[in-house]
């Protein structure tokens, strides 16, 4: 078996056998497959596609190209994955809430991608918080605290790490088959028993249309279940930011206000509850998602999730008093500027992608992989869809390192938030459920 024959088979519509998938994934991990061959393979998959069995085979082969974690715990091992959005900080609420309900959550997360924020970048806004842990430490953290949020180890799904970089430079990022294999190979390498997926749709998401979001959700759910992990997906709205903030420390602040009950963001709470209810049902801890939602709601309401979050932060190097003193512990930007509405009316549209790029340009994300992030910058108090507004009233607040950066961003934010005389119809938080 060799790379050329495998590539030609996919190119000619003959598919990808499990044996070929295993060989190619091992070749990616070992560098036996060249960059040119990896790019040709990715392009063949993009143009010809894979059937369901081939997609499962590629996902499993990429998962098995490195370490796959094993667990011996008194409860199910569960995780959640989001396809990315603006103000999407549900992971910080959901991981401790699931742990409070008896699940164990080794949440292997990523960094910001394009215009969307990354869970690891948000957590690293907490002074001292570490995300890089070896396998033994990850096992210890999850066993002791019920959850940990960490980066993928170098030995987990190395085939995906290689193919991911190739996709970025070969024009094959949008292949649903490759997206599916990439997401799931990393998640399933964590040894999960159940997985809930949050597939975003709308202006702030990678998937702008329901058709594309449904296609991705179905591919992910079918493939993950085919690989032996009980999985369902919710398609959730991203026509506006989920939180009212976008930016690392600002989103952590909003999470903490919600966890502690100081100022609850209802949309953030509700999506967390729905995802958590599905996860508990998939993990067999409750009879159905409705019962699961009740348990997640109680974990948040009672403060048990906040307590576990505080223990996780301390265990991962952050302040031991973070839950009690989070406003003092998070960095703040030196310049704050309100963006004023130019007219009376209602907020009728929000271009989430423009807002996400504005945060990146403020320094809250990366234009290149080696860029350093300023955790204090971003947007807060973003007006939601349907909100009545008067001329001169703030539609968002900019947190910037310099006055010039704030003023440049203000123009982009004003253009991204549309105000019209007619009150709009607000989209639902949850558009659809895909799963068994």
C-alpha positions in Angstrom: 0.0 0.0 0.0 1.3 3.5 -0.8 0.1 7.1 -0.8 -0.2 7.4 -4.5 -2.6 4.5 -4.9 -4.7 5.7 -1.9 -5.0 9.2 -3.3 -5.8 7.9 -6.8 -8.6 5.7 -5.4 -10.2 8.6 -3.6 -9.8 10.8 -6.7 -11.4 8.2 -8.9 -14.4 7.8 -6.6 -13.4 4.3 -5.4 -13.5 5.4 -1.8 -11.2 4.8 1.2 -11.0 1.4 2.8 -10.3 1.1 6.6 -6.9 -0.4 5.8 -6.1 2.5 3.5 -7.3 5.0 6.1 -5.1 3.4 8.8 -2.0 3.4 6.5 -2.5 7.0 5.5 -3.1 8.3 9.0 0.1 6.5 10.2 2.0 8.0 7.3 0.8 11.5 8.2 1.9 11.0 11.8 5.3 9.6 10.8 6.0 11.9 7.9 6.1 9.0 5.5 3.3 10.9 3.6 4.8 14.0 2.1 3.1 17.5 2.3 2.3 17.3 -1.4 0.6 13.9 -0.9 -1.3 15.1 2.1 -2.5 18.1 0.1 -3.5 15.9 -2.9 -5.4 13.6 -0.5 -7.3 16.5 1.0 -8.2 17.9 -2.4 -9.4 14.4 -3.6 -11.6 14.2 -0.5 -13.0 17.7 -1.0 -13.8 17.0 -4.7 -15.1 13.4 -4.5 -16.3 13.1 -0.9 -16.3 10.1 1.4 -19.2 7.8 2.2 -20.3 7.1 5.7 -18.1 4.1 6.3 -15.0 5.8 4.9 -15.6 8.8 7.0 -15.8 6.6 10.2 -12.7 4.8 9.1 -10.7 8.0 8.5 -11.8 9.4 11.9 -10.9 6.2 13.8 -7.5 6.0 12.0 -6.6 9.6 12.8 -7.8 9.0 16.4 -5.6 5.9 16.7 -2.5 7.6 15.1 -1.5 8.6 18.7 -2.4 8.1 22.3 -6.0 7.3 23.2 -6.9 7.9 26.8 -8.5 5.2 29.0 -10.4 5.9 32.2 -11.5 4.0 35.3 -13.9 6.3 37.0 -17.2 5.9 38.9 -19.1 7.9 36.3 -19.3 8.4 32.5 -16.6 10.4 30.7 -18.4 13.2 28.7 -17.4 16.2 26.7 -18.8 18.9 24.5 -17.6 20.5 21.3 -18.6 23.8 19.7 -18.0 24.7 16.1 -17.2 28.2 17.2 -18.9 31.6 17.5 -18.7 35.0 19.1 -19.2 35.3 22.8 -19.5 31.5 23.0 -18.2 30.7 26.4 -20.5 27.9 27.4 -17.6 25.4 28.0 -16.6 27.4 31.1 -20.1 26.9 32.5 -20.8 23.5 31.2 -17.7 21.6 32.3 -18.2 22.3 36.1 -22.0 21.9 35.8 -21.6 18.4 34.3 -19.1 17.5 37.0 -21.5 18.6 39.6 -24.0 16.1 38.2 -21.7 13.1 38.4 -20.0 13.2 35.0 -16.2 13.4 34.4 -15.2 15.9 31.8 -11.7 15.9 30.2 -12.4 18.9 28.0 -9.7 19.1 25.4 -10.2 22.5 23.8 -8.6 24.7 21.2 -7.5 28.3 20.7 -9.1 31.0 18.6 -9.6 30.2 15.0 -10.3 33.0 12.5 -12.9 35.4 13.9 -14.0 33.0 16.7 -12.6 32.9 20.2 -10.9 29.9 21.8 -11.7 28.4 25.2 -8.0 28.0 26.1 -7.3 31.7 25.3 -10.2 32.7 27.5 -9.0 30.6 30.5 -5.5 31.9 30.1 -6.8 35.4 30.9 -7.0 34.1 34.4 -3.5 34.8 36.0 -1.5 31.6 36.3 -4.0 29.3 34.6 -2.2 26.5 32.8 -3.7 24.4 30.0 -0.8 22.2 29.1 -0.8 18.9 31.1 0.5 15.4 30.5 -1.7 12.4 30.5 -1.0 11.4 34.1 -1.8 15.0 35.3 -5.0 15.1 33.2 -6.1 11.8 34.8 -5.4 13.2 38.3 -7.2 16.5 37.6 -10.3 14.9 36.3 -10.5 12.2 39.0 -10.0 14.7 41.8 -12.2 17.7 40.5 -14.5 16.1 38.0 -13.3 18.3 35.1 -10.3 19.8 33.5 -10.0 22.1 30.4 -6.7 21.5 28.7 -4.9 21.6 25.3 -4.4 18.4 23.3 -1.2 16.7 24.1 1.5 16.4 21.4 0.8 12.6 21.2 -2.9 12.9 20.7 -4.2 12.5 17.1 -0.9 13.6 15.5 -2.3 12.7 12.0 -4.9 15.4 12.5 -2.3 18.0 13.5 -0.5 17.4 10.3 -3.5 17.3 8.0 -5.1 20.3 9.7 -2.1 22.5 8.7 -2.1 21.1 5.2 -5.8 21.9 4.8 -5.2 25.5 5.7 -2.7 26.1 2.9 -4.3 23.8 0.3 -7.8 25.3 -0.1 -9.6 22.3 1.5 -10.7 23.8 4.8 -14.4 23.6 3.9 -14.6 19.8 3.3 -17.2 18.4 5.7 -15.5 15.0 5.6 -12.2 16.5 6.7 -13.8 18.8 9.2 -15.6 15.9 10.8 -12.6 13.7 11.0 -10.5 16.5 12.4 -13.0 17.5 15.2 -13.8 13.9 16.2 -10.3 12.4 16.0 -9.2 14.8 18.7 -12.3 14.5 20.8 -12.5 10.7 20.6 -8.8 10.4 21.5 -9.9 11.6 25.0 -11.6 8.3 25.5 -15.1 9.7 25.7 -18.3 7.7 26.3 -20.6 10.5 25.2 -20.3 13.8 23.4 -22.7 16.7 22.8 -22.0 19.0 19.8 -22.9 22.6 19.6 -23.1 23.4 15.9 -23.4 27.2 15.4 -25.3 28.8 12.5 -25.6 32.4 11.5 -23.5 35.5 10.9 -21.0 34.9 13.6 -20.5 31.2 12.8 -18.5 29.4 10.2 -21.7 27.8 8.9 -23.9 30.7 7.7 -26.9 28.7 6.5 -29.1 26.1 8.1 -28.4 23.7 5.2 -24.7 23.8 5.8 -25.1 23.5 9.6 -27.4 20.6 9.3 -25.0 18.8 6.9 -22.1 19.2 9.3 -24.2 18.2 12.4 -25.5 15.1 10.7 -21.9 14.1 9.5 -20.5 14.6 13.0 -23.3 12.7 14.7 -23.4 9.8 12.3 -19.6 9.5 12.3 -19.2 9.8 16.1 -21.9 7.2 16.8 -20.3 5.0 14.1 -17.0 5.2 16.0 -18.7 4.1 19.2 -19.3 7.3 21.0 -22.9 8.2 21.9 -23.4 11.6 20.3 -26.1 14.2 19.5 -25.9 17.8 18.3 -27.8 21.0 18.8 -27.8 23.6 16.1 -27.7 26.9 18.0 -28.1 30.4 16.9 -25.1 32.7 16.1 -26.8 35.6 14.4 -25.8 37.5 17.5 -23.1 36.9 20.1 -24.2 34.4 22.7 -22.8 36.4 25.6 -23.0 40.2 25.6 -19.1 40.3 25.6 -16.5 39.2 23.0 -12.9 39.0 24.3 -11.0 36.8 26.6 -11.1 38.4 30.1 -14.5 40.0 29.3 -16.1 36.7 28.6 -14.6 35.1 31.7 -16.0 38.0 33.7 -19.5 37.4 32.2 -19.2 33.6 32.9 -18.3 34.3 36.5 -21.2 36.8 36.9 -23.5 34.1 35.6 -22.0 31.2 37.7 -22.2 33.3 40.9 -25.6 34.8 40.1 -24.4 38.4 40.2 -25.7 39.1 36.7 -27.0 36.1 34.8 -26.9 36.1 31.0 -30.0 34.2 30.3 -29.1 33.1 26.8 -25.7 31.8 28.0 -27.5 30.0 30.8 -30.2 28.5 28.6 -27.8 27.1 26.0 -25.6 25.6 28.7 -28.6 23.9 30.3 -29.8 22.5 27.0 -26.4 21.2 26.0 -25.8 19.8 29.5 -29.2 18.0 29.5 -28.4 16.3 26.3 -24.9 15.3 27.6 -26.2 13.8 30.8 -28.8 11.8 28.9 -26.2 10.5 26.4 -24.0 9.5 29.3 -26.8 7.5 31.0 -26.9 9.7 34.1 -30.6 10.6 33.6 -33.6 9.1 31.8 -33.9 11.9 29.2 -32.6 15.3 28.3 -35.5 17.1 30.1 -34.4 15.5 33.4 -30.8 16.4 32.5 -31.7 20.0 32.0 -33.3 20.2 35.4 -30.1 18.8 37.0 -27.8 21.2 35.1 -30.1 24.1 36.0 -29.9 23.1 39.7 -26.1 22.8 39.6 -25.8 26.3 38.3 -28.5 27.8 40.5 -27.1 26.2 43.7 -23.6 27.4 43.2 -22.2 23.9 43.0 -20.9 24.5 39.5 -19.2 27.7 40.6 -17.5 25.8 43.5 -16.2 23.1 41.1 -15.0 25.8 38.6 -13.0 27.5 41.5 -11.4 24.2 42.4 -10.5 23.5 38.8 -8.9 27.0 38.4 -6.8 26.5 41.5 -5.7 23.0 40.4 -4.6 24.3 37.0 -2.5 27.1 38.5 -4.9 30.0 38.9 -5.8 31.9 42.1 -7.3 29.9 44.9 -9.8 32.7 45.6 -10.8 33.3 42.0 -14.5 32.8 42.4 -14.7 35.2 45.3 -12.4 37.9 43.8 -12.6 37.4 40.0 -13.2 41.2 39.2 -9.9 42.0 40.9 -8.0 39.0 39.3 -8.9 39.6 35.7 -6.9 42.1 33.5 -8.6 45.3 32.4 -7.9 47.4 29.3 -6.7 51.0 29.9 -9.0 52.5 27.3 -12.8 52.1 27.3 -15.0 53.7 24.6 -18.7 53.5 24.0 -20.0 53.2 20.5 -23.1 55.4 20.1 -26.2 54.7 18.0 -26.5 57.0 15.0 -30.4 56.9 15.0 -33.4 55.7 16.9 -34.9 52.3 16.3 -34.3 48.6 17.0 -31.2 46.5 16.7 -32.2 44.4 13.6 -29.0 42.7 12.5 -25.5 42.0 13.9 -22.6 40.9 11.8 -20.9 38.6 14.2 -18.0 37.9 11.9 -17.2 41.6 11.7 -17.3 41.9 15.5 -15.1 38.8 15.9 -12.5 40.3 13.5 -12.7 43.6 15.4 -11.7 41.8 18.6 -8.8 40.1 16.7 -7.6 43.5 15.4 -7.7 44.9 19.0 -5.2 42.2 19.9 -7.7 39.8 21.4 -7.0 37.1 18.8 -4.3 36.0 16.3 -3.6 37.1 12.8 -0.6 34.6 12.8 -0.1 31.5 14.8 2.7 33.1 16.9 0.9 36.3 17.7 0.6 37.1 21.5 -2.9 37.8 22.7 -3.9 40.8 24.9 -6.4 39.2 27.2 -7.9 42.5 28.4 -9.3 43.8 25.1 -12.6 43.2 23.4 -16.2 44.3 23.4 -18.8 44.3 26.2 -22.4 45.3 26.6 -23.2 44.5 23.0 -26.9 45.3 22.4 -28.9 42.2 21.5 -31.3 41.8 18.5 -34.7 43.4 19.0 -33.4 45.9 21.6 -35.0 49.4 21.3 -32.3 52.0 21.0 -32.2 55.8 21.0 -29.7 58.0 19.1 -26.6 58.5 21.2 -27.2 55.5 23.4 -24.3 53.0 23.6 -24.7 49.9 21.3 -21.4 48.4 22.5 -18.4 49.2 24.7 -14.9 48.8 23.4 -12.0 47.8 25.6 -8.7 48.7 23.9 -5.0 49.1 24.6 -4.9 52.6 22.9 -7.3 55.4 22.1 -6.4 55.0 18.4 -7.3 51.3 18.4 -10.6 52.0 20.2 -11.6 54.7 17.6 -10.7 52.5 14.7 -12.7 49.6 16.2 -15.7 51.9 16.8 -16.2 52.4 13.1 -16.3 48.7 12.5 -18.6 48.0 15.4 -21.0 50.8 14.3 -21.2 49.3 10.8 -21.7 45.7 12.1 -24.8 46.6 14.3 -27.7 47.6 12.1 -30.5 49.8 13.5 -33.9 50.0 11.7 -37.3 51.5 12.6 -39.1 48.1 12.5 -38.8 45.7 15.4 -37.3 42.4 14.1 -38.3 38.8 14.8 -35.8 37.3 17.2 -34.3 34.0 16.2 -34.6 31.0 18.5 -31.6 30.0 20.6 -31.9 26.4 19.5 -32.8 25.7 15.9 -32.7 21.9 15.8 -31.5 18.7 17.4 -29.7 16.1 15.4 -29.1 12.7 16.9 -30.3 9.3 18.0 
